[in-house]
Amino acid sequence: MKPALISLMFLLLPPTTPWTQNRSLSPSAQNGSPNRLNAQNRSLNRPTAQNRSPHRPWASKQDHPGMILIPGGVFQPFLLASGRKQKEHIPSFFLDEHAVTNADFLEFVRANPRWRRSKVARVFADSHYLAQWSGDLDIGNGQIRNSPVTDISWFAADAYCRWKGKRLPTLAEWEYAAGALPLNAKRGQNLSRIILSWYDHPAPAILPPVESTYKNKFGVWDMHGLIWEWVDDFNSVMLKGGNFYCAAGSAGTADKEDYAAYMRYAFRESIQANYAVRSLGFRCARDID
Amino acid sequence: MKTIIATCSLIFLIGVSCRRKPSMDPVSCCPKVGISSDISPAGPLDARTSIYQLPGLWTDQHDRSLELSRLKGKVQVMAMIFTHCGYACPRIVQDMKAIQDSLPDAEKNNVGFVLVSFDTQRDDPAQLQRFAEQQALDGHWILLHGSSRQVRELSMLLDIKYRQTGDNGFTHSNSILILDNQGTVRTSLDGLEPQTGTAIDLIHRLTAG
């Protein structure tokens, strides 16, 4: 795809990933019976969900509150390695059920003064860092307490996760977890098309709370449709060709039709680790104990 | 109201994406986009923008431990490479050597050259030392080995992108960074076109200041 087309898409589509109260995705519609869930998983081809057993074989592993165990599986990376499609095995891992909220992040800056807005080093967070808060320890608008924290840099997100004894998910882990269809998706529905239809809706004035879009078949909320999210190795994305990058010819994508994925990767390529962006938040992951 | 917010955030995001490297634009054949237009070596140095705030111990080619802050006090010309790289990295090193050779004698001792390896597995201090000898790098050069975590963090501070490829190699940005004597990145020379003149001019202003 031509870069010009990507620019065009950015112009046409709301950059703050819009949220929409899509009736078909409302929480009440999501509590399918276990049997129905299994039937849905069989029809799921990207990523391969492994949770078919009703016995939940991983249930014996230590649980972490607020986190969901994402069973390992096979994942087709969007960016080709050495020009070839090469599937990657993703080991099981835990992922936060929803994005880190403003209230969560307030606890973090209370405990870690160096990450307060007035104290943070510019090299780790630019001047937009926590720009929508009213002060160092004041979220301001009470309506966003339970909304995803945004305007935070990669360094701040990384520090938060480590403070929690967690880490940022890798790009592959995030994409793998986000590739699951909504819990109530119909057979044969295409995730890319669902995402693009969200982008058609205007962004809300105030970012809605977490768990307000949809839960996917892995059991995590809002992977698409609420915010963009930092990943540990976001700066591994190189779409641009030419002399800028070593190993010419490595730029290539697995699915040239997946515009939604293209937008995510192009966005990742365009940012730097100290950027604080209004539509960009994060969630944490952790290894299996 | 919603429309206004949407428009504002659109403008904001476009602003963000174009702040440094307009990666959404079509790439021309001979791009020079990495050169910051706001080079102002005469301006006050802000310690908060120094990359030397990144904590952690690195190992050099002589197996000595050092923190990045040890690089303070000199202008540093820095790049990230891996020694098994066949194509771009040798050219990056050649470009850096060309910069070193073009420096006026009076400035030679005020400028250091730093190579940091992506390849945390194979580029141990001994391999870095071998590479330094092969390339005839003198005492002004420091070659650094770190953990994969440190390398990832540093790449982010330098805005260098990289990804390990299946065949034990790395795809990466081709950039040479010039840091002032406090560790703030003053420019990024991107692409494989030698930009020795630009580098020499900037180093001259930085060492004079």
Boltz contact constraints between the chains, C-beta under 6 A:
constraints:
  - contact:
      token1: [A, 3]
      token2: [B, 26]
      max_distance: 6.0
  - contact:
      token1: [A, 4]
      token2: [B, 26]
      max_distance: 6.0
  - contact:
      token1: [A, 6]
      token2: [B, 24]
      max_distance: 6.0
  - contact:
      token1: [A, 7]
      token2: [B, 24]
      max_distance: 6.0
  - contact:
      token1: [A, 14]
      token2: [B, 6]
      max_distance: 6.0
  - contact:
      token1: [A, 15]
      token2: [B, 9]
      max_distance: 6.0
  - contact:
      token1: [A, 15]
      token2: [B, 10]
      max_distance: 6.0
  - contact:
      token1: [A, 15]
      token2: [B, 13]
      max_distance: 6.0
  - contact:
      token1: [A, 16]
      token2: [B, 9]
      max_distance: 6.0
  - contact:
      token1: [A, 81]
      token2: [B, 165]
      max_distance: 6.0
  - contact:
      token1: [A, 81]
      token2: [B, 166]
      max_distance: 6.0
  - contact:
      token1: [A, 82]
      token2: [B, 165]
      max_distance: 6.0
  - contact:
      token1: [A, 82]
      token2: [B, 166]
      max_distance: 6.0
  - contact:
      token1: [A, 121]
      token2: [B, 48]
      max_distance: 6.0
  - contact:
      token1: [A, 121]
      token2: [B, 53]
      max_distance: 6.0
  - contact:
      token1: [A, 122]
      token2: [B, 48]
      max_distance: 6.0
  - contact:
      token1: [A, 122]
      token2: [B, 49]
      max_distance: 6.0
  - contact:
      token1: [A, 123]
      token2: [B, 49]
      max_distance: 6.0
  - contact:
      token1: [A, 202]
      token2: [B, 2]
      max_distance: 6.0
  - contact:
      token1: [A, 202]
      token2: [B, 6]
      max_distance: 6.0
  - contact:
      token1: [A, 203]
      token2: [B, 6]
      max_distance: 6.0
  - contact:
      token1: [A, 205]
      token2: [B, 1]
      max_distance: 6.0
  - contact:
      token1: [A, 205]
      token2: [B, 2]
      max_distance: 6.0
  - contact:
      token1: [A, 205]
      token2: [B, 5]
      max_distance: 6.0
  - contact:
      token1: [A, 235]
      token2: [B, 156]
      max_distance: 6.0
  - contact:
      token1: [A, 235]
      token2: [B, 161]
      max_distance: 6.0
  - contact:
      token1: [A, 236]
      token2: [B, 163]
      max_distance: 6.0
  - contact:
      token1: [A, 238]
      token2: [B, 161]
      max_distance: 6.0
  - contact:
      token1: [A, 238]
      token2: [B, 171]
      max_distance: 6.0
  - contact:
      token1: [A, 240]
      token2: [B, 23]
      max_distance: 6.0
  - contact:
      token1: [A, 240]
      token2: [B, 27]
      max_distance: 6.0
  - contact:
      token1: [A, 242]
      token2: [B, 27]
      max_distance: 6.0
  - contact:
      token1: [A, 243]
      token2: [B, 191]
      max_distance: 6.0
  - contact:
      token1: [A, 243]
      token2: [B, 192]
      max_distance: 6.0
  - contact:
      token1: [A, 244]
      token2: [B, 173]
      max_distance: 6.0
  - contact:
      token1: [A, 244]
      token2: [B, 174]
      max_distance: 6.0
  - contact:
      token1: [A, 244]
      token2: [B, 190]
      max_distance: 6.0
  - contact:
      token1: [A, 244]
      token2: [B, 191]
      max_distance: 6.0
  - contact:
      token1: [A, 245]
      token2: [B, 171]
      max_distance: 6.0
  - contact:
      token1: [A, 245]
      token2: [B, 173]
      max_distance: 6.0
  - contact:
      token1: [A, 246]
      token2: [B, 88]
      max_distance: 6.0
  - contact:
      token1: [A, 246]
      token2: [B, 171]
      max_distance: 6.0
  - contact:
      token1: [A, 246]
      token2: [B, 172]
      max_distance: 6.0
  - contact:
      token1: [A, 247]
      token2: [B, 171]
      max_distance: 6.0
  - contact:
      token1: [A, 250]
      token2: [B, 171]
      max_distance: 6.0
  - contact:
      token1: [A, 269]
      token2: [B, 23]
      max_distance: 6.0
  - contact:
      token1: [A, 270]
      token2: [B, 17]
      max_distance: 6.0
  - contact:
      token1: [A, 270]
      token2: [B, 23]
      max_distance: 6.0
  - contact:
      token1: [A, 272]
      token2: [B, 159]
      max_distance: 6.0
  - contact:
      token1: [A, 273]
      token2: [B, 156]
      max_distance: 6.0
  - contact:
      token1: [A, 277]
      token2: [B, 16]
      max_distance: 6.0
  - contact:
      token1: [A, 278]
      token2: [B, 9]
      max_distance: 6.0
